[in-house]
Amino acid sequence: MSKGGLMSICFMLMFSMSCMTFAQTKPTNAMQFSRIIATMSESLKKGISSEEYALSIIGGNDEKEFMRNELMRHFPEINWIPTSEKKIIITPSEMRTIYSMTEQDDVMMRSCGMSATIRIDDSNQSRIISIPAITIVDTIHIDEVQQLQQPSYAFCIGALPNSNWNALDTLVKPMLYVLTLGFSTWLLFNVRSQ
């Protein structure tokens, strides 16, 4: 085989491996929250009666930015005017990612969830829509966690559970500390009283 043919085969192999590295099989956490907001938007569409609203989101900066962009994408027909007297006020009460262990050591359960209260102020009337917890649960490989948390909004990042749970560290040691402290206190007061 010629040197050029060998180099082209090596180049094609390296290119295909790099494409496989960047190809994601699972949606990112932000994509999961986009799906949740799409579901929430369906409920919101039933309560909207105007073409002009001011949008107010109560929460952290990440939540505000993300939800504002997603809602504007889902409602292109609405003019979002900050000074409008008709308002949509969204208060996410919970918006977070939770990881939990499964029976397999290298597989984790991912839960992206959100619940919110939406207040719609139209001409002289106010309605409140309560969005119960919407959660999307799937399993991911533990090596994918870092990649799936990008872009790293605060609500897209979850604490990884400790896979090495043992009873000694979580149950026995704290009980020994409490018993030792109690016994030391009893000795101190018992010796002083004699």
Secondary structure, 3 states (H helix, E strand, C coil): CCHHHHHHHHHHHHHHHHHHHHCCCCCCHHHHHHHHHHHHHHHHHHHCCCCEEEEEECCCHHHHHHHHHHHHHHCCCCEECCCCCCEEEEEEEEEEEEEEECCCCCEEEEEEEEEEEEEEEECCEEEEEEEEEEEEEEEEEHHHHHHHCCCCCHHHCCCCCCCCCCHHHHHHHHHHHHHHHHHHHHHHHHHHHC
